[in-house]
Amino acid sequence: MFRRRESVPFSFVAEADRFRSNVTPPPLPRSTVSERVGRALIGLVVVGGIAGSLLLGLPALGPEQAPAHTQQTEAAHGR
């Protein structure tokens, strides 16, 4: 296995955890109106797809509404 030759002092590791940079990152660019409208449309399509799948899928998950056919044997007819 690979071994480090020089040991890292614990204080260095502790300092690395609390180090804060004084350089601020550049501000994020503002989204344009068309990007916001596009995101809204994508959200509506996703929500509409979920709602549509629920509307179409719930009848298949419900109990069967067809009349139950019972099999009658000859003995049940009383021959």
C-alpha positions as CSV (number, residue, x, y, z in Angstrom):
1,M,0.0,0.0,0.0
2,F,1.0,3.6,-0.5
3,R,2.4,5.3,2.6
4,R,3.1,8.9,3.1
5,R,6.6,9.6,4.0
6,E,6.1,12.8,6.0
7,S,3.4,13.1,8.6
8,V,0.8,15.8,8.5
9,P,0.5,17.6,11.8
10,F,-2.9,17.6,13.4
11,S,-3.0,21.3,13.7
12,F,-2.7,21.6,9.9
13,V,-5.7,19.4,9.4
14,A,-7.7,21.3,12.0
15,E,-6.8,24.6,10.3
16,A,-7.9,23.3,6.9
17,D,-11.4,22.6,8.3
18,R,-12.0,26.1,9.4
19,F,-10.2,28.0,6.6
20,R,-12.3,30.7,5.1
21,S,-11.5,32.4,1.8
22,N,-11.6,36.2,1.6
23,V,-12.3,35.9,-2.2
24,T,-16.0,36.2,-3.0
25,P,-17.3,34.2,-5.9
26,P,-18.8,36.0,-8.8
27,P,-22.5,36.6,-8.6
28,L,-24.8,34.2,-10.3
29,P,-26.3,35.6,-13.6
30,R,-29.9,36.4,-13.3
31,S,-32.2,34.1,-15.2
32,T,-34.0,35.7,-18.2
33,V,-37.8,35.8,-18.6
34,S,-37.7,33.1,-21.2
35,E,-35.7,30.8,-18.9
36,R,-38.3,31.3,-16.2
37,V,-41.2,30.7,-18.5
38,G,-39.5,27.6,-19.8
39,R,-39.0,26.2,-16.3
40,A,-42.6,26.9,-15.5
41,L,-43.8,25.1,-18.6
42,I,-41.6,22.1,-17.8
43,G,-43.0,22.1,-14.3
44,L,-46.6,22.2,-15.6
45,V,-45.9,19.4,-18.1
46,V,-44.5,17.2,-15.3
47,V,-47.4,17.9,-13.0
48,G,-49.9,17.4,-15.8
49,G,-48.3,14.1,-16.7
50,I,-48.6,12.9,-13.1
51,A,-52.2,14.0,-12.8
52,G,-53.1,12.4,-16.2
53,S,-51.5,9.1,-15.2
54,L,-53.4,9.1,-12.0
55,L,-56.7,9.9,-13.8
56,L,-56.1,7.1,-16.3
57,G,-54.6,4.6,-13.9
58,L,-57.0,4.8,-10.9
59,P,-59.9,3.0,-12.7
60,A,-57.6,0.1,-13.4
61,L,-56.6,-0.1,-9.7
62,G,-60.2,0.0,-8.4
63,P,-62.3,-3.1,-7.8
64,E,-63.8,-4.7,-10.9
65,Q,-67.3,-3.4,-11.6
66,A,-68.3,-6.1,-14.1
67,P,-71.0,-8.5,-12.9
68,A,-69.6,-11.7,-11.3
69,H,-70.4,-14.8,-13.3
70,T,-71.0,-17.8,-11.1
71,Q,-70.5,-21.3,-12.5
72,Q,-73.4,-23.6,-11.9
73,T,-73.0,-27.3,-12.0
74,E,-75.6,-29.8,-13.1
75,A,-76.0,-30.9,-9.5
76,A,-77.0,-27.3,-8.5
77,H,-79.8,-27.3,-11.1
78,G,-81.4,-30.2,-9.3
79,R,-81.6,-32.7,-12.2
